Amino acid sequence: WRLWRWALCLAPLLRYAAGERDRGALKSSVIRRTLGGVASTQLEPWAARYKRRLLRSGLYAEALECIAAHRRSRDHLVLLSASPNLYVPVIAQALGFDECICTEVQWRSDGRLDGRLSSANRRGAEKARCVNTLLAEHQPLLSYAYGNSPADLEHLRLVSAGTYVN
């Protein structure tokens, strides 16, 4: 019933295409225009369905094996994502991560989604800042990170073993 709201995203998408390259602003705009005002109780079942679908058929077997190997080694697992906290934390919990850091969105006092970002967009330099903070806090002998976009290269350089995948 909210599909028509995608038409409202045309203006921010055109601004982005025209050179206004702030991905955080674009993300916030799209979330506000499509999901703004929705109650958290309406979004939670959607996030649970998305998690089930992702775990059933959306992850590479090699990735799941790698996560399991890190858990067996008792590594501190942190899911660090530029995606919003609308669904990332439930995925992190399902996969057995110890911690989840992702782009955070604002909620209204009535429990409805505002959609503006309440954190920096966890991408590029911001993701590298988060990795530096984690390394300083935990001081691991070895650290591992995985990434799948050119924006991840910055944080992959900070760890003992950075792996660029897919």
LUMDRENGU-906205 format. One line per 8 residues: number of its first residue (from 1); their letters; for each residue x, y, z of N, C-alpha, C. Coordinates in Angstrom, 3 decimals, decimal comma. Example, Ala and Ser with C-alpha at 12.3 -4.5 7.8 and 13.67 -1.06 7.14 Angstrom:
// residues 2
1> AS> 13,190:-5,690:7,800:12,300:-4,500:7,800:13,200:-3,300:7,800 ~ 12,850:-2,250:7,080:13,670:-1,060:7,140:12,900:0,030:7,870
***
This chain:
// residues 166
1> WRLWRWAL> 0,804:-1,202:0,000:0,000:0,000:0,000:0,844:1,262:0,000 ~ 2,148:1,117:0,243:3,028:2,280:0,234:3,875:2,355:-1,039 ~ 3,657:1,454:-1,969:4,477:1,430:-3,185:4,432:2,752:-3,950 ~ 3,288:3,425:-3,935:3,177:4,694:-4,642:4,194:5,707:-4,140 ~ 4,661:5,540:-2,899:5,589:6,499:-2,308:6,960:6,480:-2,993 ~ 7,258:5,406:-3,742:8,529:5,384:-4,469:8,612:6,543:-5,460 ~ 7,480:7,000:-5,962:7,474:8,146:-6,875:8,041:9,387:-6,189 ~ 7,861:9,475:-4,870:8,391:10,609:-4,110:9,921:10,600:-4,050
9> CLAPLLRY> 10,512:9,469:-4,375:11,973:9,336:-4,325:12,649:9,866:-5,580 ~ 11,865:10,190:-6,573:12,436:10,653:-7,840:13,300:11,904:-7,658 ~ 12,840:12,874:-6,888:13,605:14,117:-6,700:14,962:13,860:-6,055 ~ 15,037:13,145:-4,924:16,370:12,906:-4,353:17,254:12,043:-5,254 ~ 16,660:11,112:-5,984:17,447:10,288:-6,907:18,019:11,142:-8,041 ~ 17,223:12,078:-8,539:17,716:12,974:-9,597:18,818:13,897:-9,068 ~ 18,651:14,399:-7,830:19,710:15,229:-7,227:20,999:14,432:-7,108 ~ 20,879:13,187:-6,684:22,064:12,334:-6,550:22,713:12,126:-7,919
17> AAGERDRG> 21,918:11,808:-8,912:22,442:11,588:-10,267:23,066:12,859:-10,840 ~ 22,566:14,020:-10,405:23,080:15,295:-10,910:24,351:15,749:-10,205 ~ 24,821:14,960:-9,246:26,089:15,295:-8,626:26,061:15,493:-7,127 ~ 24,902:15,535:-6,511:24,822:15,652:-5,053:25,077:14,254:-4,478 ~ 26,337:13,906:-4,278:26,755:12,527:-4,006:26,798:12,127:-2,532 ~ 25,914:12,665:-1,728:25,858:12,288:-0,318:24,939:11,076:-0,177 ~ 25,537:9,889:-0,063:24,744:8,668:0,032:23,901:8,617:1,301 ~ 24,403:9,199:2,376:23,627:9,243:3,610:22,361:10,062:3,438
25> ALKSSVIR> 22,481:11,205:2,777:21,306:12,048:2,534:20,317:11,325:1,626 ~ 20,818:10,643:0,616:19,949:9,887:-0,278:19,242:8,768:0,494 ~ 19,996:8,036:1,296:19,417:6,941:2,084:18,322:7,465:3,001 ~ 18,607:8,539:3,705:17,629:9,132:4,614:16,382:9,569:3,858 ~ 16,573:10,206:2,726:15,451:10,690:1,921:14,552:9,543:1,468 ~ 15,154:8,487:0,981:14,374:7,339:0,497:13,636:6,666:1,650 ~ 14,313:6,484:2,774:13,662:5,853:3,927:12,503:6,711:4,412 ~ 12,717:8,012:4,541:11,644:8,903:5,011:10,458:8,889:4,065
33> RTLGGVAS> 10,739:8,935:2,774:9,653:9,025:1,793:8,885:7,706:1,645 ~ 9,553:6,590:1,822:8,878:5,304:1,630:8,336:4,711:2,921 ~ 9,053:4,862:4,021:8,661:4,207:5,271:8,371:5,164:6,416 ~ 8,587:6,439:6,203:8,357:7,412:7,272:6,955:7,297:7,846 ~ 6,862:7,294:9,171:5,577:7,217:9,845:5,108:5,808:10,166 ~ 5,811:4,805:9,669:5,420:3,419:9,943:5,851:3,050:11,365 ~ 4,983:2,342:12,067:5,282:1,928:13,443:6,308:0,810:13,453 ~ 7,139:0,807:14,478:8,149:-0,248:14,598:7,492:-1,623:14,640
41> TQLEPWAA> 6,298:-1,706:15,205:5,598:-3,002:15,266:5,204:-3,500:13,881 ~ 5,080:-2,593:12,917:4,797:-2,999:11,537:6,073:-3,416:10,810 ~ 7,196:-2,800:11,170:8,452:-3,094:10,478:9,134:-4,354:10,998 ~ 8,940:-4,680:12,274:9,611:-5,849:12,857:9,266:-7,154:12,141 ~ 7,985:-7,434:11,830:7,685:-8,676:11,094:8,323:-8,694:9,701 ~ 8,375:-7,518:9,051:9,017:-7,435:7,749:10,505:-7,782:7,871 ~ 11,166:-7,242:8,881:12,591:-7,523:9,095:12,804:-9,009:9,369 ~ 11,914:-9,619:10,125:12,020:-11,053:10,424:11,852:-11,885:9,152
49> RYKRRLLR> 10,904:-11,506:8,298:10,718:-12,225:7,019:11,951:-12,067:6,134 ~ 12,475:-10,852:6,075:13,667:-10,604:5,263:14,843:-11,438:5,773 ~ 15,013:-11,484:7,088:16,089:-12,275:7,689:15,946:-13,746:7,316 ~ 14,746:-14,291:7,447:14,530:-15,709:7,110:14,863:-15,980:5,644 ~ 14,405:-15,100:4,760:14,684:-15,286:3,333:16,184:-15,184:3,053 ~ 16,837:-14,227:3,670:18,271:-14,053:3,470:19,043:-15,276:3,962 ~ 18,699:-15,757:5,145:19,405:-16,907:5,700:19,124:-18,180:4,903 ~ 17,933:-18,284:4,338:17,558:-19,473:3,574:18,263:-19,528:2,221
57> SGLYAEAL> 18,351:-18,368:1,537:18,875:-18,445:0,172:19,680:-17,239:-0,281 ~ 20,018:-16,332:0,627:20,684:-15,113:0,193:22,137:-14,970:0,590 ~ 22,691:-15,997:1,225:24,089:-15,925:1,648:24,893:-17,048:1,002 ~ 26,111:-16,751:0,685:26,991:-17,774:0,125:27,380:-18,778:1,201 ~ 27,423:-20,039:0,816:27,817:-21,102:1,750:29,200:-20,825:2,320 ~ 30,098:-20,296:1,491:31,453:-19,993:1,947:31,441:-18,928:3,041 ~ 30,557:-17,959:2,929:30,457:-16,910:3,947:29,982:-17,507:5,269 ~ 28,981:-18,382:5,200:28,471:-19,018:6,416:29,541:-19,893:7,062
65> ECIAAHRR> 30,317:-20,587:6,237:31,406:-21,416:6,768:32,468:-20,553:7,435 ~ 32,762:-19,422:6,840:33,759:-18,503:7,392:33,287:-17,941:8,733 ~ 32,015:-17,560:8,813:31,462:-17,059:10,072:31,541:-18,140:11,136 ~ 31,182:-19,368:10,768:31,226:-20,483:11,721:32,656:-20,726:12,199 ~ 33,621:-20,635:11,296:35,023:-20,834:11,677:35,477:-19,757:12,665 ~ 35,077:-18,513:12,433:35,417:-17,429:13,368:34,765:-17,661:14,731 ~ 33,521:-18,135:14,721:32,855:-18,423:16,003:33,583:-19,542:16,744 ~ 33,987:-20,599:16,009:34,721:-21,707:16,652:36,042:-21,217:17,238
73> SRDHLVLL> 36,655:-20,257:16,584:37,917:-19,682:17,074:37,690:-18,664:18,183 ~ 36,441:-18,445:18,527:36,044:-17,491:19,566:36,480:-16,056:19,250 ~ 36,500:-15,745:17,964:36,774:-14,377:17,538:35,584:-13,505:17,919 ~ 35,860:-12,238:18,162:34,797:-11,274:18,436:34,225:-10,868:17,082 ~ 32,990:-11,258:16,802:32,383:-10,998:15,496:31,536:-9,729:15,532 ~ 31,835:-8,831:14,607:31,097:-7,574:14,494:30,581:-7,464:13,069 ~ 29,281:-7,340:12,934:28,707:-7,059:11,623:28,663:-5,545:11,478 ~ 29,434:-5,026:10,534:29,542:-3,589:10,295:28,995:-3,336:8,902
81> SASPNLYV> 27,917:-2,583:8,835:27,226:-2,400:7,563:26,751:-0,970:7,386 ~ 26,744:-0,524:6,146:26,171:0,778:5,826:24,649:0,697:5,756 ~ 24,112:-0,504:5,719:22,656:-0,673:5,683:22,044:-0,217:7,009 ~ 20,756:0,113:6,995:20,140:0,677:8,193:19,786:-0,356:9,257 ~ 19,636:0,154:10,462:19,301:-0,708:11,595:17,840:-1,142:11,584 ~ 17,177:-1,018:10,468:15,817:-1,519:10,328:15,807:-3,044:10,269 ~ 16,920:-3,647:9,810:16,983:-5,102:9,674:18,355:-5,701:9,958 ~ 19,405:-4,926:9,909:20,754:-5,468:10,097:20,944:-6,133:11,473
89> PVIAQALG> 20,477:-5,533:12,572:20,681:-6,189:13,873:20,051:-7,581:13,982 ~ 18,881:-7,788:13,362:18,270:-9,124:13,454:19,065:-10,144:12,648 ~ 19,690:-9,703:11,579:20,554:-10,589:10,791:21,812:-10,923:11,587 ~ 22,409:-9,912:12,197:23,613:-10,124:13,006:23,337:-11,108:14,138 ~ 22,217:-10,942:14,800:21,863:-11,844:15,897:21,660:-13,266:15,389 ~ 20,979:-13,417:14,276:20,713:-14,748:13,725:22,000:-15,458:13,317 ~ 22,978:-14,695:12,878:24,253:-15,284:12,445:25,238:-15,481:13,597 ~ 24,874:-15,046:14,797:25,726:-15,245:15,960:26,819:-14,210:16,141
97> FDECICTE> 26,619:-13,019:15,596:27,602:-11,956:15,785:27,511:-11,423:17,207 ~ 28,640:-10,984:17,740:28,686:-10,427:19,090:28,209:-8,983:19,134 ~ 28,351:-8,307:18,013:28,085:-6,872:17,979:27,630:-6,499:16,577 ~ 26,851:-5,447:16,499:26,364:-4,961:15,206:26,503:-3,449:15,180 ~ 27,159:-2,947:14,154:27,284:-1,508:13,948:26,780:-1,247:12,532 ~ 25,772:-0,408:12,421:25,218:-0,102:11,104:24,663:1,316:11,127 ~ 24,237:1,778:9,984:23,652:3,105:9,898:22,360:3,114:10,708 ~ 22,228:4,105:11,574:21,068:4,165:12,461:20,072:5,215:11,986
105> VQWRSDGR> 18,809:4,873:12,112:17,743:5,796:11,735:17,011:6,281:12,985 ~ 16,401:7,443:12,864:15,673:8,049:13,987:14,247:7,517:14,061 ~ 13,763:7,437:15,296:12,384:7,051:15,565:11,714:8,190:16,303 ~ 10,443:8,363:16,075:9,667:9,369:16,792:9,327:8,853:18,188 ~ 8,938:9,740:19,051:8,595:9,341:20,425:7,382:8,412:20,469 ~ 6,554:8,414:19,420:5,380:7,537:19,392:5,688:6,154:18,811 ~ 6,987:5,856:18,586:7,369:4,550:18,073:7,272:4,414:16,561 ~ 7,063:5,520:15,885:6,990:5,498:14,426:8,315:5,971:13,836
113> LDGRLSSA> 8,607:5,447:12,670:9,869:5,755:12,004:9,883:7,189:11,496 ~ 10,909:7,917:11,878:11,151:9,240:11,318:11,886:9,055:9,992 ~ 12,979:8,294:10,031:13,714:7,990:8,812:14,985:8,781:8,613 ~ 15,109:9,914:9,301:16,381:10,636:9,210:17,457:9,787:9,868 ~ 18,677:9,949:9,449:19,776:9,192:10,037:20,138:9,795:11,389 ~ 20,325:8,928:12,374:20,759:9,399:13,693:22,233:9,086:13,919 ~ 22,863:8,483:12,932:24,309:8,255:12,954:24,840:8,636:11,578 ~ 26,137:8,649:11,475:26,730:8,830:10,151:26,408:7,595:9,319
121> NRRGAEKA> 26,391:7,754:8,026:26,229:6,617:7,123:27,495:5,764:7,251 ~ 27,359:4,542:7,689:28,513:3,673:7,984:29,116:3,115:6,701 ~ 29,746:3,981:5,941:30,316:3,628:4,653:31,642:4,357:4,490 ~ 32,557:3,768:3,735:33,804:4,435:3,406:34,607:4,841:4,623 ~ 34,909:6,131:4,718:35,730:6,650:5,818:35,070:6,418:7,178 ~ 33,743:6,493:7,234:33,047:6,264:8,511:33,190:4,811:8,946 ~ 33,140:3,895:8,002:33,330:2,480:8,338:34,763:2,261:8,832 ~ 35,718:2,910:8,203:37,110:2,809:8,650:37,268:3,375:10,064
129> RCVNTLLA> 36,581:4,474:10,361:36,615:5,042:11,707:36,075:4,038:12,721 ~ 34,987:3,364:12,363:34,406:2,351:13,256:35,377:1,202:13,481 ~ 36,056:0,767:12,428:37,031:-0,321:12,562:38,182:0,116:13,465 ~ 38,682:1,336:13,278:39,746:1,840:14,155:39,304:1,858:15,608 ~ 38,078:2,274:15,863:37,542:2,298:17,227:37,480:0,886:17,798 ~ 36,987:-0,069:17,004:36,908:-1,462:17,457:38,293:-2,028:17,752 ~ 39,254:-1,748:16,891:40,616:-2,252:17,098:41,219:-1,664:18,377 ~ 40,961:-0,386:18,627:41,474:0,243:19,845:40,797:-0,344:21,089
137> EHQPLLSY> 39,517:-0,629:21,009:38,776:-1,172:22,164:39,183:-2,605:22,484 ~ 39,275:-3,438:21,457:39,474:-4,877:21,671:40,937:-5,314:21,585 ~ 41,749:-4,553:20,908:43,177:-4,837:20,736:43,451:-6,309:20,426 ~ 42,869:-6,827:19,351:43,100:-8,238:19,016:44,506:-8,461:18,470 ~ 45,022:-9,673:18,666:46,323:-10,018:18,073:46,191:-10,072:16,558 ~ 45,102:-10,642:16,105:44,795:-10,701:14,671:43,407:-10,130:14,463 ~ 43,227:-9,448:13,355:41,907:-8,902:13,041:41,596:-9,209:11,581 ~ 40,332:-9,476:11,344:39,878:-9,850:10,012:38,731:-8,940:9,627
145> AYGNSPAD> 38,640:-8,644:8,355:37,507:-7,879:7,855:37,219:-8,342:6,436 ~ 35,964:-8,203:6,078:35,509:-8,592:4,749:34,735:-7,426:4,174 ~ 34,817:-7,255:2,876:34,095:-6,182:2,213:33,746:-6,589:0,804 ~ 32,770:-5,893:0,237:32,337:-6,260:-1,109:32,128:-5,066:-2,033 ~ 32,674:-3,922:-1,665:32,569:-2,769:-2,559:33,839:-1,940:-2,454 ~ 34,107:-1,126:-3,469:35,307:-0,275:-3,408:35,344:0,601:-2,156 ~ 34,193:0,989:-1,630:34,158:1,813:-0,419:34,694:1,059:0,787 ~ 34,761:-0,276:0,719:35,262:-1,087:1,833:36,787:-1,196:1,871
153> LEHLRLVS> 37,441:-0,810:0,800:38,899:-0,976:0,739:39,608:-0,229:1,865 ~ 39,092:0,925:2,243:39,723:1,729:3,292:39,777:0,976:4,624 ~ 38,688:0,337:5,013:38,714:-0,382:6,297:39,412:-1,729:6,172 ~ 39,437:-2,312:4,984:40,135:-3,591:4,807:41,644:-3,437:5,002 ~ 42,160:-2,252:4,729:43,599:-1,996:4,895:44,011:-1,881:6,362 ~ 43,052:-1,708:7,253:43,348:-1,457:8,666:43,553:-2,729:9,488 ~ 43,135:-3,864:8,970:43,132:-5,107:9,744:44,283:-6,018:9,312 ~ 44,524:-7,060:10,105:45,581:-8,027:9,775:45,297:-8,738:8,473
161> AGTYVN> 44,041:-9,122:8,268:43,652:-9,859:7,073:42,362:-9,294:6,528 ~ 42,460:-8,484:5,516:41,278:-7,930:4,852:40,976:-8,731:3,610 ~ 39,734:-9,096:3,419:39,332:-9,910:2,280:38,232:-9,203:1,495 ~ 38,502:-9,003:0,230:37,530:-8,397:-0,680:36,803:-9,535:-1,375 ~ 35,484:-9,606:-1,238:34,726:-10,754:-1,751:33,759:-10,365:-2,845 ~ 33,421:-11,377:-3,656:32,399:-11,260:-4,699:32,655:-10,110:-5,652
***
